[in-house]
Amino acid sequence: MTTKDNGSKTVANGKFDATAELLDGDNDVRSASKQTMGLPVDTGWSWVVLLASIIIATIHCGILRSSGLFFIEFILEFQADVSEAALVGALQNAVFAICALPVLMFGLKVFSERQLAFVGFSFASSGYAISSLAPNFKFLIFFLGVMVGAGMSMGFSPVFISVGKHFDKRRGLANGLMLSGACLGSLLMPPLIRFFLDEFGLRGALLMTAGIYANILPFILLLRPESFYRRKGACFHDHQIKNNGNNLKKEIAISLGEEKQEKSDILGEFVTKSETDIMKSSKPINRKRNNTVSEGTDLKMATRRKFLSNSSLVMSTSLSDVVWGSYSLAIAEKDTKRGALQTLKKMCDLSILKRLEYLCFLVYYSLACVPGSIGFVFIPAYAKDMNLTNSEIVLMLGVMAGADFVGRVSSGYLTDLPSFRMTHILLVTQIVIAVTANSARFLSTYWHFYIFAVVYGMFSGVPFSMQASLVSRIVGLEFFPTGFAIMMMLHQGVLSGSAPVLGYLRDVTGTYHATFHYLGICSCVAVLFLFLEPLSRKRDERKAKPLHT
C-alpha cells in the first residue's frame, strides 16, 4: 500500500513537472509577445518612419525657408514697413510657442503622433489657402500667422517625437537625416516659390503653396501609432497561448495513457488502475453481494471523481489563459483606481526645471537658433537691398541650403561617435556664426554673399540637428516630450520677440547691419551658456547623490 502511494506521488510529481515546464515555456512566449507589442527601434519600420519624416521636413521646412521671398512680396504688395512685414513671422512663432506646450504635454497623452500631425498640417495648408484671398495685410497676418502657426505646432512637433521613439543608438544620425530634409527643401522650394510668384503673383503663389503643403498628409499616415503594435502583439500573444494550451492538453493526455491513471482534479488527485477496475467490475468483490450505503457512496464518489477528472483536463488546457487573464484584470483594476488628479499631476510634471543643466540648455538653444531661424528671412531682403537680382538671390539660397545639408548630416554623424562631445561641436559652430553674422556689414558684391551663404548655411543649422539628442540626454526619455515642449515654447517665444526687433532695427537705421549684429550677439551669449554646461552638470550630480545614498 505504501509502495502504491509512493508511486502515485511520483507520477503526480512527474506530471506537475511537465505542466510547470509547459507553463514556463508559456511565460517565455509571453515575454516575447511583450517585445513584439513595442515600437521597432533602430530597425524595420523605424526607417520607413524616418523616410516619411525626411519628406515631411523637406516640404515643411522648405516652405519656411522660402518665407524670405514672401517677405519681400508682402512689402511690395501691401506697401508695408519691414517691421510690419516681420509681424507675420513673429505671430507665427508666438502661436507655435503657445500651442507647443499643450500639444506635447497633453495632446500626445490623448492622441497619437499621426492624428495630431494630420490635423496640424491640414490647418497649415488651409491657412495658406485662405491667405490667398486676403483683402488687406491684417487679414494676411491673422491667417498666415495664427492659423498656420497653430497648424505647424500640431503638425511638426509630433513628427520629432515619433522619430525620437523609433531610434535609440542611432538617434543622432536619424535626427540629422530628418533635419537634412530641411536643407533639401531649402534647395528645392525657393526656385519653385519664385516661379509661382513670377507666374501667378503673390496670391497664386500662396494658393499653390497650400497645395504643396497638402502633399504632406499621405506621408503622415506612415507614422504608425503605438496602438498598432499593441494590437499586433496581442494577436501574436493569443495565437501563442492557444497553441501552448493545445500542447499542454496533448502532454497531459499522453501522460494519462502511459501511466493508466485518471486525473481527479487540478491539484493532482489520481485514481489508480486497480481502483478503477474495482469500480468498473460487474462482479462483486465478495461472493455474496451486500447492497450497503457505503458501496453506493463509493460508486457515487467514483463517478464524481471521473467527472471532475474530465473537467480538470479542460481547465488545465486554459490554465495559462486564466493566470494571464487574472494578471491583466488585476493590472486593469489598478489602473482604473488612479484618480484624475494623480493623472493630471503626472501630465503636468515640471520637475525637470529644477535641473540647472537643462535650464542652461534652454537659454543656449533659444538664442543659438535665432540666427538659423530668422537669418534666412532677412538674408534675401539684405541681398535685394544690395542690388542682387531675383535669380541670383534664388541661387544664393540654393547654395546656402546645400551647405546646411552638409553641416546637419555631418554634425549628426559626429554626435554618434564617442570621441566627439555634442557641446564641443555646438561651441565651435556658435563661435563661427557669431563671427560671420557680425561680418555681414562688409558684404557688397555677389561673391561676398555666396561665401557668406556657404559659411552661414553650414553652421547655423547644427543646433537643430542635435536638439532631440541633447534633450533626451539631459532629461531622459521619460520626460522627453515635456522637455521638448518647453524647449520649443521658449525657442519660439524668443523668435516671436526677435522678429519685430530685427525689422525695427532695419526701419530705424536704414540698413540691415544692426539686424545681423543682433544675430551675432545672440550667438555670443549662447556661447557663454555653453561654457556653463559642465559646471551645471556637476552641480546637478552633487545634488542628486544624497538621493541615491
NORFENTA-V998558 format. One record per residue. N is the residue number from 1. OMEGA is omega in whole degrees, -180 to 180 (* if undefined). Layout:
((N/OMEGA) (N/OMEGA))
This chain:
((1/179) (2/179) (3/180) (4/-180) (5/179) (6/178) (7/179) (8/-180) (9/180) (10/178) (11/-179) (12/180) (13/178) (14/-180) (15/179) (16/175) (17/178) (18/179) (19/179) (20/179) (21/179) (22/179) (23/175) (24/175) (25/177) (26/177) (27/177) (28/177) (29/-180) (30/178) (31/178) (32/180) (33/177) (34/178) (35/179) (36/180) (37/-179) (38/178) (39/172) (40/-176) (41/178) (42/-178) (43/172) (44/-175) (45/177) (46/-178) (47/174) (48/176) (49/179) (50/179) (51/177) (52/180) (53/178) (54/179) (55/178) (56/179) (57/179) (58/-179) (59/-175) (60/-177) (61/176) (62/177) (63/178) (64/-180) (65/177) (66/-178) (67/176) (68/177) (69/175) (70/-179) (71/179) (72/-178) (73/176) (74/-180) (75/-178) (76/-175) (77/-174) (78/180) (79/-177) (80/174) (81/179) (82/179) (83/178) (84/179) (85/179) (86/179) (87/179) (88/178) (89/180) (90/180) (91/178) (92/179) (93/180) (94/179) (95/177) (96/-179) (97/-178) (98/-176) (99/-174) (100/-177) (101/179) (102/180) (103/-176) (104/-177) (105/-176) (106/-177) (107/-179) (108/174) (109/-176) (110/-176) (111/178) (112/177) (113/-178) (114/-180) (115/-179) (116/-179) (117/-179) (118/179) (119/-177) (120/-178) (121/172) (122/176) (123/-178) (124/178) (125/178) (126/179) (127/177) (128/-179) (129/180) (130/-180) (131/178) (132/179) (133/-173) (134/177) (135/-180) (136/-175) (137/179) (138/176) (139/-180) (140/-180) (141/-176) (142/-174) (143/180) (144/179) (145/-174) (146/-173) (147/180) (148/178) (149/178) (150/179) (151/178) (152/180) (153/179) (154/-174) (155/-170) (156/-179) (157/178) (158/177) (159/175) (160/-178) (161/-179) (162/178) (163/179) (164/179) (165/-175) (166/-178) (167/178) (168/-178) (169/-178) (170/-178) (171/179) (172/178) (173/-180) (174/179) (175/178) (176/178) (177/179) (178/-179) (179/171) (180/173) (181/175) (182/178) (183/178) (184/176) (185/177) (186/179) (187/-175) (188/-171) (189/-178) (190/176) (191/180) (192/178) (193/178) (194/177) (195/178) (196/-180) (197/-179) (198/-175) (199/-172) (200/-178) (201/-177) (202/-176) (203/177) (204/179) (205/177) (206/179) (207/178) (208/177) (209/177) (210/178) (211/177) (212/179) (213/-178) (214/178) (215/176) (216/-170) (217/179) (218/-179) (219/177) (220/-179) (221/178) (222/179) (223/-177) (224/177) (225/180) (226/180) (227/178) (228/-179) (229/176) (230/177) (231/180) (232/178) (233/179) (234/178) (235/177) (236/-179) (237/-180) (238/-180) (239/180) (240/179) (241/180) (242/179) (243/-180) (244/177) (245/177) (246/177) (247/179) (248/179) (249/179) (250/-179) (251/-180) (252/-180) (253/178) (254/-179) (255/178) (256/-179) (257/-178) (258/-175) (259/179) (260/179) (261/177) (262/-180) (263/-178) (264/177) (265/-174) (266/-180) (267/172) (268/175) (269/-175) (270/174) (271/-175) (272/-176) (273/-178) (274/179) (275/-180) (276/179) (277/179) (278/-178) (279/-178) (280/-176) (281/178) (282/-180) (283/177) (284/178) (285/176) (286/178) (287/179) (288/-177) (289/176) (290/178) (291/-179) (292/179) (293/-178) (294/179) (295/177) (296/179) (297/-180) (298/179) (299/180) (300/179) (301/178) (302/177) (303/-180) (304/179) (305/179) (306/178) (307/178) (308/180) (309/180) (310/-180) (311/179) (312/179) (313/178) (314/-179) (315/-176) (316/180) (317/-179) (318/-178) (319/-179) (320/177) (321/-179) (322/-179) (323/-179) (324/178) (325/178) (326/179) (327/180) (328/179) (329/179) (330/179) (331/180) (332/179) (333/179) (334/179) (335/-178) (336/-179) (337/178) (338/-178) (339/179) (340/-180) (341/180) (342/179) (343/179) (344/179) (345/179) (346/179) (347/-177) (348/-177) (349/180) (350/-178) (351/180) (352/178) (353/176) (354/-179) (355/-177) (356/179) (357/179) (358/179) (359/176) (360/178) (361/179) (362/-180) (363/179) (364/-174) (365/-179) (366/-180) (367/-177) (368/-177) (369/178) (370/177) (371/-179) (372/-177) (373/-174) (374/-179) (375/-179) (376/177) (377/-173) (378/179) (379/176) (380/179) (381/177) (382/178) (383/177) (384/177) (385/180) (386/171) (387/171) (388/-180) (389/180) (390/180) (391/178) (392/179) (393/179) (394/179) (395/178) (396/178) (397/177) (398/177) (399/179) (400/179) (401/177) (402/177) (403/178) (404/178) (405/180) (406/-179) (407/-177) (408/-179) (409/-179) (410/179) (411/177) (412/177) (413/-180) (414/-180) (415/-178) (416/179) (417/-177) (418/-177) (419/-180) (420/175) (421/-178) (422/-178) (423/178) (424/178) (425/-180) (426/180) (427/180) (428/-178) (429/-179) (430/176) (431/179) (432/-180) (433/179) (434/179) (435/-177) (436/-178) (437/179) (438/177) (439/-176) (440/-179) (441/-178) (442/180) (443/-179) (444/-176) (445/-180) (446/-178) (447/175) (448/-179) (449/180) (450/177) (451/177) (452/-178) (453/-179) (454/-177) (455/-178) (456/-179) (457/-176) (458/-172) (459/-175) (460/-178) (461/-178) (462/179) (463/180) (464/-177) (465/-178) (466/-173) (467/-178) (468/180) (469/-180) (470/-179) (471/-179) (472/179) (473/-176) (474/-173) (475/-178) (476/-177) (477/-179) (478/-179) (479/-177) (480/179) (481/180) (482/179) (483/179) (484/180) (485/179) (486/179) (487/-180) (488/-180) (489/-180) (490/180) (491/-180) (492/176) (493/177) (494/179) (495/-180) (496/176) (497/-177) (498/-175) (499/177) (500/179) (501/179) (502/176) (503/179) (504/178) (505/177) (506/-179) (507/-176) (508/-175) (509/-178) (510/177) (511/178) (512/-179) (513/-180) (514/179) (515/-179) (516/172) (517/177) (518/179) (519/179) (520/178) (521/177) (522/179) (523/179) (524/179) (525/177) (526/178) (527/180) (528/-180) (529/174) (530/177) (531/180) (532/-175) (533/179) (534/-180) (535/-180) (536/179) (537/178) (538/179) (539/178) (540/179) (541/178) (542/-180) (543/-178) (544/-177) (545/179) (546/-179) (547/-177) (548/-179) (549/*))
